[in-house]
Amino acid sequence: MRQHPRNPPIRLTRRGRVVLFCLLLVVAGGLFTLVAVPGQAADQPGPAPVVIVQPGDTLWDIATRHAGGRGRDATMEEIRRLNNLDGYSVDAGQRLTLPRQR
């Protein structure tokens, strides 16, 4: 009976190990790039929504109508921030930029 010769173990030279390591880094970097979640999405394209304050409107009323899922208080503070309002009063005819719906 004839014995099959044993396959010698694969031996890598130093250059081979460096090339293999670099290849693994490239593959790992590519996978990381594909699965990485962006920190924040960019604002939606197009103009920001704007409302013109009607007689009798308050910032509270406007925030209540446009709160969506974020809540009235958070919406009111966002309206103040977007329009650089110091207080909570608004005047009829004033144009207010509203936060985008999420």
Helices and strands as residue ranges (DSSP letters): H 14-35, E 50-52, H 59-66, H 72-82, E 95-97
